[in-house]
Amino acid sequence: MKESVDELKREAKAKLLYWNNIKSSRVKVLLIVLFLGVIGLKIFTTVLTFDWLASLFS
């Protein structure tokens, strides 16, 4: 369990270091928009799937 927590901490530090090394604000904005787009797409497709399943059983 402790190894898992340590690995997560190392991964988070690596991601933060990568984020801090990005100098261009355009790239940061692009990454944020891309991340939000992926999250939105995942939510949208999940809602459509549940809607499709509900209509299938009714």
Steps between C-alpha positions, in 0.01 A plus 500: 500500500779740587669430165180595318474829686866578433456419132197730478695779668791457257262501204326816624836673551610400149178640349537823696862533392397446137225762534742752655754441222252602229590857416232577241165611636341394170605142558367511856164634379492235227566224754226631731249522214597153381459358852157664543397379154589141584309521828199655324507235229511225761200646684309553175555145377410354841172692505420385145581141590272501803228672297536235229488219755192646668317526169607146411330352807182707478 
